[in-house]
Structures are given as C-alpha cells and as structure tokens.
Amino acid sequence: MIHHTRGPWELEHCSNADGSKFITINGQGPHGAWLADIQAGNIDGKPADVTERHLANARLIAAASDLLSALQLLMDQYDSCPDFTMGGNLTNAPFLMAREAIAKATGRGEA
C-alpha cells in the first residue's frame, strides 16, 4: 500500500505570472512535496484571485494529514480500552463516522 506524504502539510500564498493569487499546499519529503494548488481560475476571461472560501478549503486540505493521524490515534485508544464508556459503543454514529473517514482517507473499503 502506498502511504500519503507525511505531514505536516503547509499552505503558501503564491502569485501566477499574470499576477493572480493562488494557494499551494506542500508536504514533507526529500525535496519538498507539492500536493495541490488551489486557484480561482478565470472570471469573465480575466485571472481571478482566490477567495476566503478557497482559503478555507486550503486550510482543510493542509490539516488533512494531522486530522487523519489524530483520528487514528483516538480510535486506536478506543479499541485498546474495552472499558472506555464515554462514547458508548462502536454502533454510535460518531464512531461509525470516524471509521468511515479513516477508510476514505486510507483507501480501505474501495472497490
């Protein structure tokens, strides 16, 4: 199984050659690791800058590696402690959602 680029992932504000702004998200690696660019594209044929919504999406993407690690640790702790009663049992919606999110992020459960 191929693993994702290790975190932390960071976002950086950048400019295109035409002067429009975009956000790039990078991870760690031997030479740095480009993960994604978020750009607004063109509006009425003119380059557009990223908006607050683009920035919010970039922040979520940049936090993805940390969120996955935290969720995996939380579920590992839950699984290793049979007396854990704070969240009820694994049939509760939050635990099912956590398992589904981990499966989605790691590719398990895909056909």
Backbone atoms as SQL, in Angstrom:
CREATE TABLE atoms (id INTEGER PRIMARY KEY, chain TEXT, resi INTEGER, resn TEXT, atom TEXT, x REAL, y REAL, z REAL);
INSERT INTO atoms VALUES
  (1, 'A', 1, 'MET', 'N', 0.842, -1.178, 0.000),
  (2, 'A', 1, 'MET', 'CA', 0.000, 0.000, 0.000),
  (3, 'A', 1, 'MET', 'C', 0.890, 1.245, 0.000),
  (4, 'A', 2, 'ILE', 'N', 0.548, 2.186, -0.816),
  (5, 'A', 2, 'ILE', 'CA', 1.271, 3.450, -0.869),
  (6, 'A', 2, 'ILE', 'C', 0.694, 4.372, 0.189),
  (7, 'A', 3, 'HIS', 'N', 1.567, 4.996, 0.949),
  (8, 'A', 3, 'HIS', 'CA', 1.126, 5.902, 2.008),
  (9, 'A', 3, 'HIS', 'C', 1.196, 7.340, 1.516),
  (10, 'A', 4, 'HIS', 'N', 0.378, 8.181, 2.123),
  (11, 'A', 4, 'HIS', 'CA', 0.364, 9.592, 1.753),
  (12, 'A', 4, 'HIS', 'C', 1.668, 10.275, 2.183),
  (13, 'A', 5, 'THR', 'N', 1.902, 11.427, 1.627),
  (14, 'A', 5, 'THR', 'CA', 3.057, 12.237, 2.005),
  (15, 'A', 5, 'THR', 'C', 2.926, 12.607, 3.475),
  (16, 'A', 6, 'ARG', 'N', 4.003, 12.406, 4.216),
  (17, 'A', 6, 'ARG', 'CA', 3.908, 12.674, 5.645),
  (18, 'A', 6, 'ARG', 'C', 3.728, 14.159, 5.908),
  (19, 'A', 7, 'GLY', 'N', 3.090, 14.444, 7.025),
  (20, 'A', 7, 'GLY', 'CA', 2.856, 15.826, 7.428),
  (21, 'A', 7, 'GLY', 'C', 4.028, 16.348, 8.215),
  (22, 'A', 8, 'PRO', 'N', 3.994, 17.565, 8.617),
  (23, 'A', 8, 'PRO', 'CA', 2.838, 18.437, 8.420),
  (24, 'A', 8, 'PRO', 'C', 2.743, 18.942, 6.985),
  (25, 'A', 9, 'TRP', 'N', 1.517, 19.256, 6.590),
  (26, 'A', 9, 'TRP', 'CA', 1.276, 19.890, 5.304),
  (27, 'A', 9, 'TRP', 'C', 1.074, 21.375, 5.569),
  (28, 'A', 10, 'GLU', 'N', 1.610, 22.186, 4.702),
  (29, 'A', 10, 'GLU', 'CA', 1.532, 23.635, 4.900),
  (30, 'A', 10, 'GLU', 'C', 1.013, 24.305, 3.638),
  (31, 'A', 11, 'LEU', 'N', 0.319, 25.405, 3.841),
  (32, 'A', 11, 'LEU', 'CA', -0.139, 26.167, 2.679),
  (33, 'A', 11, 'LEU', 'C', 0.709, 27.423, 2.524),
  (34, 'A', 12, 'GLU', 'N', 0.816, 27.849, 1.295),
  (35, 'A', 12, 'GLU', 'CA', 1.629, 29.013, 0.970),
  (36, 'A', 12, 'GLU', 'C', 0.865, 29.862, -0.041),
  (37, 'A', 13, 'HIS', 'N', 0.870, 31.154, 0.183),
  (38, 'A', 13, 'HIS', 'CA', 0.241, 32.086, -0.753),
  (39, 'A', 13, 'HIS', 'C', 1.243, 32.401, -1.853),
  (40, 'A', 14, 'CYS', 'N', 0.804, 32.278, -3.107),
  (41, 'A', 14, 'CYS', 'CA', 1.687, 32.466, -4.259),
  (42, 'A', 14, 'CYS', 'C', 1.005, 33.355, -5.300),
  (43, 'A', 15, 'SER', 'N', 1.786, 33.744, -6.303),
  (44, 'A', 15, 'SER', 'CA', 1.264, 34.540, -7.415),
  (45, 'A', 15, 'SER', 'C', 1.634, 33.881, -8.734),
  (46, 'A', 16, 'ASN', 'N', 0.679, 33.895, -9.663),
  (47, 'A', 16, 'ASN', 'CA', 0.943, 33.439, -11.023),
  (48, 'A', 16, 'ASN', 'C', 1.700, 34.519, -11.791),
  (49, 'A', 17, 'ALA', 'N', 2.195, 34.162, -12.958),
  (50, 'A', 17, 'ALA', 'CA', 2.914, 35.124, -13.802),
  (51, 'A', 17, 'ALA', 'C', 2.021, 36.303, -14.181),
  (52, 'A', 18, 'ASP', 'N', 0.710, 36.074, -14.272),
  (53, 'A', 18, 'ASP', 'CA', -0.215, 37.153, -14.617),
  (54, 'A', 18, 'ASP', 'C', -0.587, 38.017, -13.409),
  (55, 'A', 19, 'GLY', 'N', -0.026, 37.678, -12.241),
  (56, 'A', 19, 'GLY', 'CA', -0.287, 38.456, -11.037),
  (57, 'A', 19, 'GLY', 'C', -1.430, 37.949, -10.184),
  (58, 'A', 20, 'SER', 'N', -2.208, 36.996, -10.695),
  (59, 'A', 20, 'SER', 'CA', -3.308, 36.456, -9.892),
  (60, 'A', 20, 'SER', 'C', -2.743, 35.615, -8.751),
  (61, 'A', 21, 'LYS', 'N', -3.481, 35.573, -7.678),
  (62, 'A', 21, 'LYS', 'CA', -3.044, 34.864, -6.472),
  (63, 'A', 21, 'LYS', 'C', -3.587, 33.437, -6.455),
  (64, 'A', 22, 'PHE', 'N', -2.805, 32.524, -5.893),
  (65, 'A', 22, 'PHE', 'CA', -3.258, 31.159, -5.670),
  (66, 'A', 22, 'PHE', 'C', -2.604, 30.627, -4.409),
  (67, 'A', 23, 'ILE', 'N', -3.060, 29.460, -3.984),
  (68, 'A', 23, 'ILE', 'CA', -2.529, 28.837, -2.775),
  (69, 'A', 23, 'ILE', 'C', -1.960, 27.486, -3.174),
  (70, 'A', 24, 'THR', 'N', -0.783, 27.172, -2.688),
  (71, 'A', 24, 'THR', 'CA', -0.207, 25.849, -2.902),
  (72, 'A', 24, 'THR', 'C', -0.082, 25.152, -1.553),
  (73, 'A', 25, 'ILE', 'N', -0.234, 23.835, -1.574),
  (74, 'A', 25, 'ILE', 'CA', -0.130, 23.037, -0.361),
  (75, 'A', 25, 'ILE', 'C', 1.016, 22.057, -0.553),
  (76, 'A', 26, 'ASN', 'N', 1.935, 22.057, 0.409),
  (77, 'A', 26, 'ASN', 'CA', 3.135, 21.235, 0.323),
  (78, 'A', 26, 'ASN', 'C', 3.260, 20.362, 1.555),
  (79, 'A', 27, 'GLY', 'N', 3.843, 19.194, 1.346),
  (80, 'A', 27, 'GLY', 'CA', 4.133, 18.280, 2.442),
  (81, 'A', 27, 'GLY', 'C', 5.629, 18.155, 2.608),
  (82, 'A', 28, 'GLN', 'N', 6.036, 17.197, 3.415),
  (83, 'A', 28, 'GLN', 'CA', 7.458, 16.980, 3.642),
  (84, 'A', 28, 'GLN', 'C', 7.935, 15.854, 2.739),
  (85, 'A', 29, 'GLY', 'N', 9.188, 15.927, 2.388),
  (86, 'A', 29, 'GLY', 'CA', 9.818, 14.907, 1.579),
  (87, 'A', 29, 'GLY', 'C', 11.258, 15.283, 1.359),
  (88, 'A', 30, 'PRO', 'N', 12.009, 14.449, 0.652),
  (89, 'A', 30, 'PRO', 'CA', 13.430, 14.752, 0.464),
  (90, 'A', 30, 'PRO', 'C', 13.667, 16.065, -0.273),
  (91, 'A', 31, 'HIS', 'N', 12.763, 16.437, -1.157),
  (92, 'A', 31, 'HIS', 'CA', 12.908, 17.686, -1.911),
  (93, 'A', 31, 'HIS', 'C', 11.675, 18.565, -1.754),
  (94, 'A', 32, 'GLY', 'N', 10.960, 18.385, -0.659),
  (95, 'A', 32, 'GLY', 'CA', 9.669, 19.041, -0.529),
  (96, 'A', 32, 'GLY', 'C', 8.675, 18.240, -1.340),
  (97, 'A', 33, 'ALA', 'N', 7.442, 18.393, -1.117),
  (98, 'A', 33, 'ALA', 'CA', 6.452, 17.601, -1.832),
  (99, 'A', 33, 'ALA', 'C', 5.233, 18.458, -2.131),
  (100, 'A', 34, 'TRP', 'N', 5.089, 18.829, -3.398),
  (101, 'A', 34, 'TRP', 'CA', 3.916, 19.574, -3.817),
  (102, 'A', 34, 'TRP', 'C', 2.727, 18.636, -3.741),
  (103, 'A', 35, 'LEU', 'N', 1.641, 19.103, -3.147),
  (104, 'A', 35, 'LEU', 'CA', 0.437, 18.291, -3.027),
  (105, 'A', 35, 'LEU', 'C', -0.713, 18.820, -3.869),
  (106, 'A', 36, 'ALA', 'N', -0.918, 20.128, -3.840),
  (107, 'A', 36, 'ALA', 'CA', -2.069, 20.681, -4.553),
  (108, 'A', 36, 'ALA', 'C', -1.922, 22.186, -4.704),
  (109, 'A', 37, 'ASP', 'N', -2.551, 22.700, -5.735),
  (110, 'A', 37, 'ASP', 'CA', -2.718, 24.143, -5.903),
  (111, 'A', 37, 'ASP', 'C', -4.213, 24.430, -5.881),
  (112, 'A', 38, 'ILE', 'N', -4.571, 25.535, -5.294),
  (113, 'A', 38, 'ILE', 'CA', -5.952, 25.992, -5.310),
  (114, 'A', 38, 'ILE', 'C', -5.952, 27.348, -5.994),
  (115, 'A', 39, 'GLN', 'N', -6.648, 27.397, -7.134),
  (116, 'A', 39, 'GLN', 'CA', -6.707, 28.624, -7.914),
  (117, 'A', 39, 'GLN', 'C', -8.155, 28.940, -8.238),
  (118, 'A', 40, 'ALA', 'N', -8.429, 30.195, -8.432),
  (119, 'A', 40, 'ALA', 'CA', -9.795, 30.621, -8.743),
  (120, 'A', 40, 'ALA', 'C', -10.101, 30.502, -10.228),
  (121, 'A', 41, 'GLY', 'N', -9.077, 30.374, -11.052),
  (122, 'A', 41, 'GLY', 'CA', -9.299, 30.284, -12.488),
  (123, 'A', 41, 'GLY', 'C', -9.557, 31.657, -13.086),
  (124, 'A', 42, 'ASN', 'N', -10.368, 31.686, -14.127),
  (125, 'A', 42, 'ASN', 'CA', -10.679, 32.927, -14.818),
  (126, 'A', 42, 'ASN', 'C', -12.144, 33.287, -14.616),
  (127, 'A', 43, 'ILE', 'N', -12.384, 34.547, -14.431),
  (128, 'A', 43, 'ILE', 'CA', -13.747, 35.065, -14.358),
  (129, 'A', 43, 'ILE', 'C', -13.865, 36.131, -15.431),
  (130, 'A', 44, 'ASP', 'N', -14.818, 35.940, -16.325),
  (131, 'A', 44, 'ASP', 'CA', -15.012, 36.853, -17.459),
  (132, 'A', 44, 'ASP', 'C', -13.717, 37.025, -18.250),
  (133, 'A', 45, 'GLY', 'N', -12.973, 35.925, -18.407),
  (134, 'A', 45, 'GLY', 'CA', -11.760, 35.954, -19.201),
  (135, 'A', 45, 'GLY', 'C', -10.558, 36.576, -18.519),
  (136, 'A', 46, 'LYS', 'N', -10.704, 36.951, -17.260),
  (137, 'A', 46, 'LYS', 'CA', -9.596, 37.564, -16.534),
  (138, 'A', 46, 'LYS', 'C', -9.195, 36.671, -15.370),
  (139, 'A', 47, 'PRO', 'N', -7.883, 36.588, -15.063),
  (140, 'A', 47, 'PRO', 'CA', -7.463, 35.775, -13.927),
  (141, 'A', 47, 'PRO', 'C', -8.070, 36.295, -12.632),
  (142, 'A', 48, 'ALA', 'N', -8.508, 35.369, -11.800),
  (143, 'A', 48, 'ALA', 'CA', -9.144, 35.735, -10.538),
  (144, 'A', 48, 'ALA', 'C', -8.273, 35.304, -9.367),
  (145, 'A', 49, 'ASP', 'N', -8.359, 36.057, -8.302),
  (146, 'A', 49, 'ASP', 'CA', -7.650, 35.705, -7.075),
  (147, 'A', 49, 'ASP', 'C', -8.485, 34.716, -6.263),
  (148, 'A', 50, 'VAL', 'N', -7.819, 33.980, -5.404),
  (149, 'A', 50, 'VAL', 'CA', -8.536, 33.073, -4.518),
  (150, 'A', 50, 'VAL', 'C', -9.379, 33.877, -3.536),
  (151, 'A', 51, 'THR', 'N', -10.453, 33.256, -3.093),
  (152, 'A', 51, 'THR', 'CA', -11.384, 33.897, -2.172),
  (153, 'A', 51, 'THR', 'C', -11.220, 33.301, -0.770),
  (154, 'A', 52, 'GLU', 'N', -12.006, 33.800, 0.164),
  (155, 'A', 52, 'GLU', 'CA', -11.986, 33.242, 1.521),
  (156, 'A', 52, 'GLU', 'C', -12.402, 31.769, 1.507),
  (157, 'A', 53, 'ARG', 'N', -13.317, 31.402, 0.626),
  (158, 'A', 53, 'ARG', 'CA', -13.728, 30.000, 0.516),
  (159, 'A', 53, 'ARG', 'C', -12.562, 29.137, 0.036),
  (160, 'A', 54, 'HIS', 'N', -11.806, 29.631, -0.937),
  (161, 'A', 54, 'HIS', 'CA', -10.617, 28.894, -1.393),
  (162, 'A', 54, 'HIS', 'C', -9.634, 28.708, -0.237),
  (163, 'A', 55, 'LEU', 'N', -9.441, 29.764, 0.544),
  (164, 'A', 55, 'LEU', 'CA', -8.534, 29.701, 1.681),
  (165, 'A', 55, 'LEU', 'C', -9.024, 28.691, 2.718),
  (166, 'A', 56, 'ALA', 'N', -10.332, 28.682, 2.980),
  (167, 'A', 56, 'ALA', 'CA', -10.896, 27.712, 3.923),
  (168, 'A', 56, 'ALA', 'C', -10.670, 26.283, 3.427),
  (169, 'A', 57, 'ASN', 'N', -10.858, 26.048, 2.128),
  (170, 'A', 57, 'ASN', 'CA', -10.604, 24.723, 1.563),
  (171, 'A', 57, 'ASN', 'C', -9.131, 24.353, 1.677),
  (172, 'A', 58, 'ALA', 'N', -8.243, 25.313, 1.431),
  (173, 'A', 58, 'ALA', 'CA', -6.803, 25.069, 1.536),
  (174, 'A', 58, 'ALA', 'C', -6.410, 24.707, 2.960),
  (175, 'A', 59, 'ARG', 'N', -6.988, 25.397, 3.923),
  (176, 'A', 59, 'ARG', 'CA', -6.690, 25.077, 5.329),
  (177, 'A', 59, 'ARG', 'C', -7.125, 23.661, 5.680),
  (178, 'A', 60, 'LEU', 'N', -8.291, 23.257, 5.197),
  (179, 'A', 60, 'LEU', 'CA', -8.786, 21.912, 5.464),
  (180, 'A', 60, 'LEU', 'C', -7.865, 20.867, 4.829),
  (181, 'A', 61, 'ILE', 'N', -7.465, 21.096, 3.600),
  (182, 'A', 61, 'ILE', 'CA', -6.553, 20.160, 2.934),
  (183, 'A', 61, 'ILE', 'C', -5.225, 20.100, 3.681),
  (184, 'A', 62, 'ALA', 'N', -4.702, 21.247, 4.066),
  (185, 'A', 62, 'ALA', 'CA', -3.418, 21.289, 4.767),
  (186, 'A', 62, 'ALA', 'C', -3.485, 20.571, 6.117),
  (187, 'A', 63, 'ALA', 'N', -4.660, 20.529, 6.736),
  (188, 'A', 63, 'ALA', 'CA', -4.824, 19.864, 8.030),
  (189, 'A', 63, 'ALA', 'C', -5.128, 18.370, 7.884),
  (190, 'A', 64, 'ALA', 'N', -5.376, 17.890, 6.681),
  (191, 'A', 64, 'ALA', 'CA', -5.837, 16.512, 6.476),
  (192, 'A', 64, 'ALA', 'C', -4.916, 15.467, 7.089),
  (193, 'A', 65, 'SER', 'N', -3.622, 15.587, 6.898),
  (194, 'A', 65, 'SER', 'CA', -2.685, 14.604, 7.445),
  (195, 'A', 65, 'SER', 'C', -2.745, 14.577, 8.971),
  (196, 'A', 66, 'ASP', 'N', -2.798, 15.752, 9.583),
  (197, 'A', 66, 'ASP', 'CA', -2.892, 15.836, 11.043),
  (198, 'A', 66, 'ASP', 'C', -4.233, 15.289, 11.540),
  (199, 'A', 67, 'LEU', 'N', -5.307, 15.604, 10.833),
  (200, 'A', 67, 'LEU', 'CA', -6.628, 15.117, 11.229),
  (201, 'A', 67, 'LEU', 'C', -6.697, 13.591, 11.161),
  (202, 'A', 68, 'LEU', 'N', -6.142, 13.022, 10.097),
  (203, 'A', 68, 'LEU', 'CA', -6.137, 11.569, 9.964),
  (204, 'A', 68, 'LEU', 'C', -5.339, 10.928, 11.095),
  (205, 'A', 69, 'SER', 'N', -4.160, 11.446, 11.374),
  (206, 'A', 69, 'SER', 'CA', -3.337, 10.890, 12.457),
  (207, 'A', 69, 'SER', 'C', -4.053, 10.964, 13.800),
  (208, 'A', 70, 'ALA', 'N', -4.668, 12.090, 14.082),
  (209, 'A', 70, 'ALA', 'CA', -5.380, 12.261, 15.352),
  (210, 'A', 70, 'ALA', 'C', -6.555, 11.291, 15.448),
  (211, 'A', 71, 'LEU', 'N', -7.297, 11.146, 14.362),
  (212, 'A', 71, 'LEU', 'CA', -8.448, 10.256, 14.372),
  (213, 'A', 71, 'LEU', 'C', -8.013, 8.799, 14.528),
  (214, 'A', 72, 'GLN', 'N', -6.928, 8.411, 13.864),
  (215, 'A', 72, 'GLN', 'CA', -6.423, 7.048, 14.013),
  (216, 'A', 72, 'GLN', 'C', -5.971, 6.783, 15.448),
  (217, 'A', 73, 'LEU', 'N', -5.270, 7.728, 16.051),
  (218, 'A', 73, 'LEU', 'CA', -4.832, 7.556, 17.443),
  (219, 'A', 73, 'LEU', 'C', -6.018, 7.449, 18.392),
  (220, 'A', 74, 'LEU', 'N', -7.006, 8.292, 18.172),
  (221, 'A', 74, 'LEU', 'CA', -8.202, 8.266, 19.006),
  (222, 'A', 74, 'LEU', 'C', -8.902, 6.914, 18.912),
  (223, 'A', 75, 'MET', 'N', -9.068, 6.409, 17.698),
  (224, 'A', 75, 'MET', 'CA', -9.740, 5.126, 17.522),
  (225, 'A', 75, 'MET', 'C', -8.886, 3.981, 18.052),
  (226, 'A', 76, 'ASP', 'N', -7.564, 4.065, 17.909),
  (227, 'A', 76, 'ASP', 'CA', -6.681, 3.036, 18.476),
  (228, 'A', 76, 'ASP', 'C', -6.829, 2.983, 19.991),
  (229, 'A', 77, 'GLN', 'N', -6.894, 4.158, 20.623),
  (230, 'A', 77, 'GLN', 'CA', -7.077, 4.198, 22.075),
  (231, 'A', 77, 'GLN', 'C', -8.428, 3.616, 22.462),
  (232, 'A', 78, 'TYR', 'N', -9.438, 3.943, 21.718),
  (233, 'A', 78, 'TYR', 'CA', -10.768, 3.409, 21.992),
  (234, 'A', 78, 'TYR', 'C', -10.750, 1.888, 21.887),
  (235, 'A', 79, 'ASP', 'N', -10.155, 1.381, 20.786),
  (236, 'A', 79, 'ASP', 'CA', -10.129, -0.061, 20.553),
  (237, 'A', 79, 'ASP', 'C', -9.318, -0.809, 21.607),
  (238, 'A', 80, 'SER', 'N', -8.287, -0.172, 22.154),
  (239, 'A', 80, 'SER', 'CA', -7.421, -0.859, 23.116),
  (240, 'A', 80, 'SER', 'C', -7.953, -0.787, 24.550),
  (241, 'A', 81, 'CYS', 'N', -9.052, -0.106, 24.753),
  (242, 'A', 81, 'CYS', 'CA', -9.585, 0.054, 26.108),
  (243, 'A', 81, 'CYS', 'C', -11.043, -0.412, 26.142),
  (244, 'A', 82, 'PRO', 'N', -11.271, -1.680, 26.479),
  (245, 'A', 82, 'PRO', 'CA', -12.654, -2.185, 26.467),
  (246, 'A', 82, 'PRO', 'C', -13.563, -1.510, 27.488),
  (247, 'A', 83, 'ASP', 'N', -12.981, -0.869, 28.479),
  (248, 'A', 83, 'ASP', 'CA', -13.798, -0.202, 29.493),
  (249, 'A', 83, 'ASP', 'C', -14.169, 1.231, 29.109),
  (250, 'A', 84, 'PHE', 'N', -13.741, 1.659, 27.944),
  (251, 'A', 84, 'PHE', 'CA', -13.995, 3.028, 27.506),
  (252, 'A', 84, 'PHE', 'C', -15.494, 3.204, 27.316),
  (253, 'A', 85, 'THR', 'N', -16.106, 4.030, 28.131),
  (254, 'A', 85, 'THR', 'CA', -17.564, 4.166, 28.075),
  (255, 'A', 85, 'THR', 'C', -18.030, 5.562, 27.682),
  (256, 'A', 86, 'MET', 'N', -17.105, 6.497, 27.561),
  (257, 'A', 86, 'MET', 'CA', -17.510, 7.872, 27.299),
  (258, 'A', 86, 'MET', 'C', -18.315, 7.992, 26.010),
  (259, 'A', 87, 'GLY', 'N', -17.927, 7.279, 24.986),
  (260, 'A', 87, 'GLY', 'CA', -18.606, 7.409, 23.707),
  (261, 'A', 87, 'GLY', 'C', -19.628, 6.333, 23.443),
  (262, 'A', 88, 'GLY', 'N', -19.900, 5.477, 24.367),
  (263, 'A', 88, 'GLY', 'CA', -20.824, 4.390, 24.111),
  (264, 'A', 88, 'GLY', 'C', -20.116, 3.284, 23.360),
  (265, 'A', 89, 'ASN', 'N', -20.815, 2.636, 22.438),
  (266, 'A', 89, 'ASN', 'CA', -20.174, 1.564, 21.683),
  (267, 'A', 89, 'ASN', 'C', -19.988, 1.973, 20.233),
  (268, 'A', 90, 'LEU', 'N', -19.338, 1.097, 19.465),
  (269, 'A', 90, 'LEU', 'CA', -18.999, 1.450, 18.097),
  (270, 'A', 90, 'LEU', 'C', -20.190, 1.529, 17.157),
  (271, 'A', 91, 'THR', 'N', -21.376, 1.265, 17.634),
  (272, 'A', 91, 'THR', 'CA', -22.542, 1.451, 16.777),
  (273, 'A', 91, 'THR', 'C', -23.017, 2.897, 16.814),
  (274, 'A', 92, 'ASN', 'N', -22.442, 3.695, 17.705),
  (275, 'A', 92, 'ASN', 'CA', -22.818, 5.106, 17.755),
  (276, 'A', 92, 'ASN', 'C', -22.319, 5.835, 16.522),
  (277, 'A', 93, 'ALA', 'N', -23.097, 6.770, 16.041),
  (278, 'A', 93, 'ALA', 'CA', -22.794, 7.490, 14.808),
  (279, 'A', 93, 'ALA', 'C', -21.397, 8.120, 14.772),
  (280, 'A', 94, 'PRO', 'N', -20.921, 8.781, 15.835),
  (281, 'A', 94, 'PRO', 'CA', -19.585, 9.386, 15.738),
  (282, 'A', 94, 'PRO', 'C', -18.478, 8.364, 15.482),
  (283, 'A', 95, 'PHE', 'N', -18.588, 7.192, 16.084),
  (284, 'A', 95, 'PHE', 'CA', -17.556, 6.174, 15.876),
  (285, 'A', 95, 'PHE', 'C', -17.644, 5.573, 14.485),
  (286, 'A', 96, 'LEU', 'N', -18.870, 5.375, 13.999),
  (287, 'A', 96, 'LEU', 'CA', -19.034, 4.896, 12.629),
  (288, 'A', 96, 'LEU', 'C', -18.504, 5.926, 11.632),
  (289, 'A', 97, 'MET', 'N', -18.783, 7.196, 11.890),
  (290, 'A', 97, 'MET', 'CA', -18.274, 8.266, 11.019),
  (291, 'A', 97, 'MET', 'C', -16.755, 8.291, 11.035),
  (292, 'A', 98, 'ALA', 'N', -16.157, 8.105, 12.212),
  (293, 'A', 98, 'ALA', 'CA', -14.702, 8.089, 12.323),
  (294, 'A', 98, 'ALA', 'C', -14.117, 6.942, 11.512),
  (295, 'A', 99, 'ARG', 'N', -14.705, 5.759, 11.643),
  (296, 'A', 99, 'ARG', 'CA', -14.218, 4.601, 10.883),
  (297, 'A', 99, 'ARG', 'C', -14.353, 4.837, 9.380),
  (298, 'A', 100, 'GLU', 'N', -15.467, 5.402, 8.965),
  (299, 'A', 100, 'GLU', 'CA', -15.682, 5.682, 7.543),
  (300, 'A', 100, 'GLU', 'C', -14.698, 6.728, 7.027),
  (301, 'A', 101, 'ALA', 'N', -14.425, 7.748, 7.829),
  (302, 'A', 101, 'ALA', 'CA', -13.475, 8.786, 7.412),
  (303, 'A', 101, 'ALA', 'C', -12.070, 8.215, 7.264),
  (304, 'A', 102, 'ILE', 'N', -11.670, 7.364, 8.196),
  (305, 'A', 102, 'ILE', 'CA', -10.351, 6.730, 8.104),
  (306, 'A', 102, 'ILE', 'C', -10.290, 5.845, 6.864),
  (307, 'A', 103, 'ALA', 'N', -11.332, 5.064, 6.614),
  (308, 'A', 103, 'ALA', 'CA', -11.370, 4.197, 5.433),
  (309, 'A', 103, 'ALA', 'C', -11.291, 5.029, 4.151),
  (310, 'A', 104, 'LYS', 'N', -12.009, 6.131, 4.123),
  (311, 'A', 104, 'LYS', 'CA', -11.998, 7.004, 2.939),
  (312, 'A', 104, 'LYS', 'C', -10.611, 7.581, 2.704),
  (313, 'A', 105, 'ALA', 'N', -9.973, 8.035, 3.783),
  (314, 'A', 105, 'ALA', 'CA', -8.653, 8.668, 3.658),
  (315, 'A', 105, 'ALA', 'C', -7.555, 7.675, 3.317),
  (316, 'A', 106, 'THR', 'N', -7.716, 6.421, 3.726),
  (317, 'A', 106, 'THR', 'CA', -6.655, 5.434, 3.503),
  (318, 'A', 106, 'THR', 'C', -6.933, 4.526, 2.315),
  (319, 'A', 107, 'GLY', 'N', -8.104, 4.645, 1.714),
  (320, 'A', 107, 'GLY', 'CA', -8.437, 3.831, 0.549),
  (321, 'A', 107, 'GLY', 'C', -8.995, 2.465, 0.892),
  (322, 'A', 108, 'ARG', 'N', -9.155, 2.173, 2.160),
  (323, 'A', 108, 'ARG', 'CA', -9.772, 0.894, 2.534),
  (324, 'A', 108, 'ARG', 'C', -11.262, 1.003, 2.296),
  (325, 'A', 109, 'GLY', 'N', -11.845, -0.067, 1.872),
  (326, 'A', 109, 'GLY', 'CA', -13.270, -0.070, 1.612),
  (327, 'A', 109, 'GLY', 'C', -13.593, 0.341, 0.188),
  (328, 'A', 110, 'GLU', 'N', -12.562, 0.659, -0.608),
  (329, 'A', 110, 'GLU', 'CA', -12.808, 0.975, -2.023),
  (330, 'A', 110, 'GLU', 'C', -12.823, -0.309, -2.825),
  (331, 'A', 111, 'ALA', 'N', -13.571, -0.307, -3.905),
  (332, 'A', 111, 'ALA', 'CA', -13.632, -1.484, -4.782),
  (333, 'A', 111, 'ALA', 'C', -12.394, -1.562, -5.639);
